[in-house]
Protein backbone atom coordinates (compact mmCIF):
# COMPACT_ATOMS: atom_id res chain seq x y z
CA UNK A 1 0.00 0.00 0.00
CA UNK A 2 1.18 3.52 -0.67
CA UNK A 3 1.40 6.34 1.84
CA UNK A 4 -1.43 8.03 -0.04
CA UNK A 5 -3.72 5.08 0.64
CA UNK A 6 -2.63 4.89 4.29
CA UNK A 7 -3.30 8.63 4.56
CA UNK A 8 -6.82 8.09 3.22
CA UNK A 9 -7.45 5.50 5.93
CA UNK A 10 -6.09 7.87 8.58
CA UNK A 11 -8.51 10.49 7.24
CA UNK A 12 -11.40 8.00 7.52
CA UNK A 13 -10.48 7.23 11.13
CA UNK A 14 -10.22 10.93 12.01
CA UNK A 15 -13.60 11.46 10.34
CA UNK A 16 -14.95 8.60 12.47
CA UNK A 17 -13.59 10.33 15.58
CA UNK A 18 -15.59 13.44 14.72
CA UNK A 19 -18.59 11.28 15.68
CA UNK A 20 -16.85 10.13 18.90
CA UNK A 21 -16.20 6.63 17.53
CA UNK A 22 -12.73 5.13 17.86
CA UNK A 23 -11.81 1.91 16.10
CA UNK A 24 -8.93 0.19 17.93
CA UNK A 25 -5.83 -0.62 15.84
CA UNK A 26 -6.47 -4.36 15.97
CA UNK A 27 -9.74 -3.76 14.09
CA UNK A 28 -8.24 -1.70 11.23
CA UNK A 29 -7.79 -4.78 9.06
CA UNK A 30 -11.45 -5.72 9.62
CA UNK A 31 -12.62 -2.21 8.83
CA UNK A 32 -10.49 -1.98 5.68
CA UNK A 33 -10.43 -5.66 4.69
CA UNK A 34 -10.26 -4.89 0.95
CA UNK A 35 -6.97 -3.02 1.50
CA UNK A 36 -3.60 -4.66 2.15
CA UNK A 37 -2.42 -2.92 5.33
CA UNK A 38 1.24 -3.47 6.11
CA UNK A 39 2.82 -2.96 9.51
CA UNK A 40 4.40 0.25 8.19
CA UNK A 41 0.94 1.50 7.16
CA UNK A 42 -0.52 0.72 10.56
CA UNK A 43 2.44 2.44 12.23
CA UNK A 44 1.86 5.60 10.17
CA UNK A 45 -1.89 5.56 10.89
CA UNK A 46 -1.23 5.12 14.60
CA UNK A 47 1.29 7.99 14.56
CA UNK A 48 -1.32 10.29 13.04
CA UNK A 49 -4.00 9.27 15.54
CA UNK A 50 -1.65 9.55 18.52
CA UNK A 51 -0.49 12.98 17.36
CA UNK A 52 -4.10 14.08 17.03
CA UNK A 53 -5.11 12.66 20.42
CA UNK A 54 -2.17 14.31 22.18
CA UNK A 55 -2.47 17.65 20.41
CA UNK A 56 -6.10 18.06 19.29
CA UNK A 57 -6.52 21.38 21.09
CA UNK A 58 -3.48 22.93 19.37
CA UNK A 59 -4.53 21.44 16.03
CA UNK A 60 -8.05 22.84 16.31
CA UNK A 61 -6.64 26.19 17.41
CA UNK A 62 -4.42 26.27 14.31
CA UNK A 63 -7.50 25.60 12.18
CA UNK A 64 -9.56 28.24 13.99
CA UNK A 65 -6.91 30.92 13.76
CA UNK A 66 -6.40 30.31 10.03
CA UNK A 67 -10.03 29.94 8.95
CA UNK A 68 -11.33 33.46 9.03
CA UNK A 69 -14.99 33.82 9.99
CA UNK A 70 -15.48 30.05 10.33
CA UNK A 71 -16.13 28.37 13.67
CA UNK A 72 -15.06 24.74 13.85
CA UNK A 73 -18.71 23.72 14.28
CA UNK A 74 -19.52 25.25 10.86
CA UNK A 75 -16.74 23.49 8.95
CA UNK A 76 -18.00 20.30 7.24
CA UNK A 77 -16.71 17.18 8.99
CA UNK A 78 -14.84 15.90 5.93
CA UNK A 79 -13.04 19.24 5.52
CA UNK A 80 -12.26 19.38 9.22
CA UNK A 81 -10.92 15.82 9.26
CA UNK A 82 -8.66 16.53 6.28
CA UNK A 83 -7.38 19.69 7.96
CA UNK A 84 -6.69 17.81 11.18
CA UNK A 85 -4.80 15.11 9.29
CA UNK A 86 -2.68 17.59 7.35
CA UNK A 87 -1.85 19.64 10.43
CA UNK A 88 -0.89 16.47 12.33
CA UNK A 89 1.51 15.68 9.51
CA UNK A 90 2.82 19.25 9.24
CA UNK A 91 3.41 19.78 12.95
CA UNK A 92 4.01 16.35 14.49
CA UNK A 93 5.26 13.88 11.84
CA UNK A 94 8.83 14.75 10.94
CA UNK A 95 8.99 12.35 7.97
CA UNK A 96 6.25 14.21 6.03
CA UNK A 97 7.35 17.38 4.21
CA UNK A 98 4.95 20.28 4.87
CA UNK A 99 4.24 20.87 1.18
CA UNK A 100 3.53 17.17 0.66
CA UNK A 101 1.02 17.24 3.53
CA UNK A 102 -0.74 20.22 1.95
CA UNK A 103 -0.76 18.67 -1.53
CA UNK A 104 -2.13 15.37 -0.22
CA UNK A 105 -4.82 17.21 1.77
CA UNK A 106 -5.95 19.04 -1.35
CA UNK A 107 -6.08 15.77 -3.27
CA UNK A 108 -8.21 14.18 -0.51
CA UNK A 109 -10.49 17.20 -0.49
CA UNK A 110 -11.13 16.77 -4.22
CA UNK A 111 -12.45 13.29 -3.44
CA UNK A 112 -14.40 13.93 -0.23
CA UNK A 113 -15.36 17.61 -0.02
CA UNK A 114 -17.99 19.71 -1.64
CA UNK A 115 -17.23 22.42 -4.16
CA UNK A 116 -15.04 25.06 -2.59
CA UNK A 117 -13.53 22.59 -0.12
CA UNK A 118 -10.14 22.31 -1.82
CA UNK A 119 -9.73 26.10 -1.93
CA UNK A 120 -10.77 26.47 1.70
CA UNK A 121 -8.41 23.72 2.83
CA UNK A 122 -5.55 25.16 0.78
CA UNK A 123 -6.08 28.59 2.34
CA UNK A 124 -6.20 27.28 5.92
CA UNK A 125 -3.14 25.08 5.45
CA UNK A 126 -1.21 27.86 3.73
CA UNK A 127 -1.83 30.02 6.81
CA UNK A 128 -0.75 27.19 9.10
CA UNK A 129 2.42 26.64 7.05
CA UNK A 130 3.39 30.28 7.50
CA UNK A 131 3.02 30.03 11.26
CA UNK A 132 5.00 26.80 11.67
N, C-alpha and C positions, 0 to 999 in steps of 0.2 A: 504494500500500500504506500502511496505517496504521502508526503507531509500535507499536501492540499486536502486529501481525503480524510486524514486524521484531524485536520483543522475543522473540517465540516462536521465531524462527529463531536468535537469539542464544542462547536457552536450549538449543535442540537442539545447537548447536555446542559449548556448554560441557558438555553431557551427553556428547557425542562425546569431548571432551577427557578426561573422567573415565575413558575407556578408552585413553588415550594415543594418540588418533587426532586429527590436525589437518588439516582440509580447508583448502587455500589459498584466499584470496579469489577468485581467478579461476575457481574451481570452484563457488562458491556458486550461480550461476545453473543449473549442471548438477544440483546436488544438490536445488535447490528450483525445478525447471523449471516447475511448475504455478503458481508465484507470480510476480507481476510485481515484481521487485526494481528499485528506482530507485537512482540514485547516492547519494541522501540515505540510503536504507535501508542500503546497503552501508557507507557512512561510519559510521552509528550502530553497526552490527554490529561493524565493525573497532574502533571506539572501545571498545566493551565488551570485546572479546577482548584488545586491547592493555592495557587497564586491568587485566584479570585476570592476564595474563602478567607484567606489571610488579609487581603487588602481591598475588599469590596467597597469599603467606605471611601478610600482614596480614589479608587477607580471611578465610582459614581460621582465623586466630587470633580474629577477631571472632566467627565462627560458634562456635568452641569455647568461648569465654568467655561466650557467651550461650545456650548449649544445655546446661543443667545435666544432668549425669549421662549425656551422650551423647558418645562419641568420634566423630570424623569418620568412621571406618571403619564405624560402626554406622548412620549416617544413610543412608537409601536414596539412590541416585544421583540420582534425579529431584529429590528434596527438596534435596539438596546443591547441585545445579546451579541450581535456582531461587534458593536463598539466595545463591550466589555472584553470580548476575546482579543481584539486587536490591542487594546490598552494593556491587557495582561502580557501579551507578547512584547509590546514596546517597552514596558517598564520593568518587567520581572523575569523575562526569559532571555538570557544573554545570547543564546544561539540563534535568535531571530532578528535579522536586521530590521530597523524601524520602517524603512521604505517597503520592505517585503511584507511586513505586517499590514501596512496601509493598503498596498496593492491587493493582497489576498482578501482583505475586508471588503474592498470595493467589488471584487469578483463575487464574493458570497452575497453581497447585497443585490447584485444583478439577478441572482437566482431566487432570493428569498424576500426581497423588499418590494414595496410598491413603488410606483413612479416617483422620482424625487429622492428616494432612499439613498442611492449611490452618491448623489451630490451632497446630501446632508451628512452622510457618514464621512465622506472625503473632507468636508469642511471642519467637522469636529476633530477628526484625527490630525488634520493639518495643524490646527490650534494646539492640540496635545503635543505634537512633535516639536513645536516651537518652544514649549515650556519644559521639555524634558532635558 
